[in-house]
């Protein structure tokens, strides 16, 4: 039986039928600020895996008919002792009814009780309603997260640098995170370890991870440069474009300027129109 909280009924997401949760997600993101986000039911499990979602930690509000009204899908960040709000949404009929604040208050209370130091999330800066909600509930802006695109180049492909071994690349990134490098979850060694089909190049202070992306693009899965000058990241980005001249190259809006965004701009990449805020909420 669901427990009664101030406001809507909340239940663990792993007690909700996957088809019902997917249907609520589809309805909630039909008018998304970045455009309608449609995800086939067959891709739902892989989407949750890519976001690191733990359904046992996630919560769903139910209506009188027992159907999902809103959801807060949660991922763990054990190294940082934070929980990440991977995605949150409400079906149109439930908006403004108190479901979102109830989910967030419940999330903060559970995370605090579990000994977490804070919460984190990404939100599009162009979604002021969501930004205001998170700010009211204690989230603060940490840094901007930008996406970048580069068009194809003319000419034959250049020789690619030697690829770094998968285990070696993960160890390099994990060591950097262990020394204090704070990355959005999607760029972390944990998420890359669960993904397939990527290659890594390393040069000096920088690591670049790339693979096949949508629409024939080359997708940068992670770019990190521990040097403020980012000269190694710039060199790697130029090598990537030169080695794959027939492909456009992209990275989604997850990269802080301080870790590689400046290098991409110098290497001929353009910022995408939409960008995200990385927000943290400290817990007692």
Secondary structure, DSSP 4 states (H G I P E B T S, - for coil): -PEE-SSSEEEEGGGS-HHHHHHHHHHHTTT-TTS-----GGGHHHHHHHTTB-TTT-EEEE-TTS-EEEEEEEEEETTTTEEEEEEEEE-GGGTTTTHHHHHHHHHHHHHHHTT--EEEEEEETT-HHHHHHHHHTT-EEEEEEEEEEE---SSPPPPPPPPBPHHHHHHHHHHHHHTT----GGGSHHHHHT--SEEEEEETTEEEEEEE-GGG-EEEEEEEE-STT-HHHHHHHHHHHHHTTTS-EEEEEEE-GGGTHHHHHHTT-EE-S--EEEEEEE--
